[in-house]
């Protein structure tokens, strides 16, 4: 089972897309993931994201054990590119 990337539904938008920035980092690091498209607007329709992470912002990474990781997309991408994604999983479960 791979991690899940909860992101906006506009997977074709690459320019200045916060969700794409995180997805691209996962791709570049060879991390297996499934994309879970969430409603773009209104944010109130993001019930699954809110249930998982306690908020409605995207992107959100859901680990296999059900824990989640959410920061601003630039920080998420930097964490992934530096190989520290597993540290975020450990922090989310403690």
PyMOL commands that set and color helices and strands:
alter all, ss='L'
color gray80, all
select helices_A, chain A and resi 18-28+43-45+47-53+73-81+85-93
alter helices_A, ss='H'
color red, helices_A
select strands_A, chain A and resi 3-8+33-38+60-62+68-69
alter strands_A, ss='S'
color yellow, strands_A
deselect
rebuild
show_as cartoon
